[in-house]
Amino acid sequence: MSPTKQHTVIDSPYGPLTLVADGGVLCGLYMTDQRHRPAEETFGAHAEAPFVEAEEELEAYFAGELKDFSVQLRLHGTPFQRGVWDQLRKIPYGETRTYGELADALGNPGASRAVGLANGKNPIGIIVPCHRVVGADGSLTGYGGGLDRKQRLLDFERGTALF
């Protein structure tokens, strides 16, 4: 465990969210029962201070008042993964893109599967909106937080959510 890591847990309409910071910068946002969720002991000590901005932005997002996050992020991953995660942040609120469209945007049209794998390992869900990626036919495909949550997040952003 890094001595610079800290975490907190906040409530959301989608269940508890664990926020993790490294050196005071958000590096993780995990849902309960999330695939690829790191072990709890890697999250560091419990703290509130590094998460004030992230919590405020998430609260505004869930209230329907924020569409673009500005909180500083520290994304730990390979250069390819970080490229995919950068593309995710470019998908507008309420819209979706396919894995193939993301691969095209990265200049590697044959990399749909690799894009999917990188998407699945996104360490900062919701803020880095991996829920906005769908299959080539528009169908919901894998989501680390579960397909029900993915559908609920998409419905929320489209203004059709029922909490």
C-alpha positions in Angstrom: 0.0 0.0 0.0 1.3 3.4 -0.9 1.6 5.7 2.1 0.3 8.5 -0.1 -3.0 6.8 -0.8 -6.2 7.7 1.0 -9.9 6.8 0.5 -13.4 7.7 1.5 -16.8 6.2 0.8 -19.8 8.3 -0.3 -23.4 7.5 -1.0 -24.8 7.8 -4.5 -28.0 6.8 -6.3 -26.0 3.8 -7.5 -24.9 2.6 -4.2 -21.8 3.4 -2.1 -18.8 4.8 -4.1 -15.2 4.4 -2.9 -13.0 7.3 -3.9 -9.3 6.8 -3.8 -6.6 9.5 -4.0 -2.9 9.2 -4.6 -0.9 12.1 -3.4 -4.1 14.0 -2.9 -5.3 13.5 -6.5 -8.2 11.3 -7.4 -7.0 8.0 -8.9 -10.0 5.7 -8.2 -13.8 5.6 -8.1 -15.2 2.2 -7.4 -18.7 0.8 -7.0 -19.6 -2.1 -4.8 -19.2 -5.5 -6.5 -17.3 -3.9 -9.3 -15.2 -6.1 -11.6 -11.5 -5.2 -11.4 -12.0 -3.4 -8.1 -8.6 -3.4 -6.2 -8.4 -5.0 -2.8 -9.6 -2.7 0.0 -6.2 -2.7 1.7 -4.7 -0.9 -1.3 -6.9 2.1 -0.8 -4.9 3.6 2.0 -6.1 5.4 5.1 -9.6 6.9 5.5 -9.6 10.6 4.9 -12.0 13.4 3.8 -9.8 16.3 2.7 -8.6 15.1 -0.7 -12.1 14.4 -1.9 -14.0 17.6 -1.3 -13.9 18.7 -5.0 -14.8 15.2 -6.3 -17.6 14.9 -3.8 -19.0 18.3 -4.8 -18.8 17.5 -8.5 -20.4 14.1 -8.1 -23.2 15.6 -6.0 -23.9 18.2 -8.7 -23.7 15.4 -11.4 -26.3 13.3 -9.6 -28.5 16.4 -9.1 -28.4 16.9 -12.9 -26.5 20.2 -12.5 -23.1 19.1 -13.9 -22.3 17.5 -17.2 -18.5 17.8 -17.4 -16.2 17.0 -14.5 -13.1 19.2 -13.9 -11.7 17.5 -10.8 -8.0 16.6 -11.3 -7.3 12.9 -12.0 -4.3 10.6 -11.8 -5.0 7.7 -14.2 -2.6 4.8 -13.6 -2.4 2.5 -16.6 -0.6 1.7 -19.8 -0.2 4.4 -22.5 -2.9 2.6 -24.5 -5.3 2.4 -21.6 -4.7 6.1 -20.8 -5.4 6.9 -24.5 -8.7 5.0 -24.3 -9.7 6.7 -21.0 -8.9 10.1 -22.6 -11.3 9.2 -25.5 -13.9 8.3 -22.9 -13.7 11.8 -21.4 -14.5 13.2 -24.9 -17.9 11.4 -25.1 -20.5 14.1 -24.5 -23.0 13.7 -21.6 -26.0 11.7 -22.6 -24.4 10.3 -25.7 -22.8 6.9 -26.5 -19.9 5.7 -28.7 -19.1 2.2 -29.8 -15.8 0.4 -29.1 -15.1 0.6 -32.9 -15.6 4.3 -32.9 -13.2 4.7 -30.0 -10.7 2.5 -31.8 -11.0 4.7 -34.9 -10.5 7.8 -32.8 -7.3 6.3 -31.5 -6.1 5.7 -35.1 -6.3 1.9 -34.7 -9.6 0.7 -36.3 -8.8 -3.0 -35.6 -8.4 -2.4 -31.8 -12.1 -2.7 -30.7 -11.3 -5.6 -28.4 -8.3 -3.9 -26.9 -10.5 -0.8 -26.4 -13.1 -2.9 -24.6 -10.4 -4.4 -22.3 -9.0 -0.9 -21.5 -12.6 0.4 -21.0 -13.3 -2.4 -18.5 -10.2 -1.5 -16.5 -11.1 2.2 -16.2 -10.2 3.0 -12.6 -12.4 6.1 -12.3 -15.9 5.1 -13.2 -18.6 7.8 -13.8 -16.1 10.7 -14.0 -14.3 8.8 -16.8 -17.6 7.7 -18.4 -17.0 4.1 -19.5 -20.8 3.6 -19.2 -21.2 5.6 -22.4 -19.6 2.8 -24.5 -22.0 0.4 -26.3 -21.7 -2.5 -28.7 -21.6 -2.0 -32.5 -25.4 -2.5 -32.7 -26.1 -0.1 -29.8 -26.6 -2.9 -27.3 -25.3 -2.7 -23.8 -22.2 -4.8 -23.3 -20.0 -5.4 -20.4 -19.7 -2.9 -17.6 -17.6 -3.3 -14.5 -20.4 -1.9 -12.3 -23.0 -4.3 -13.8 -25.3 -3.8 -16.8 -28.2 -2.6 -14.6 -26.1 0.3 -13.3 -24.9 1.0 -16.8 -28.5 1.2 -18.1 -29.5 3.4 -15.1 -26.6 5.8 -15.7 -27.4 6.1 -19.4 -31.1 6.6 -18.6 -30.2 9.3 -16.0 -28.1 11.2 -18.5 -30.8 10.9 -21.1 -33.3 12.3 -18.7 -35.3 9.0 -18.5 -34.1 7.7 -15.1 -36.3 6.5 -12.4 -34.5 6.5 -9.0 
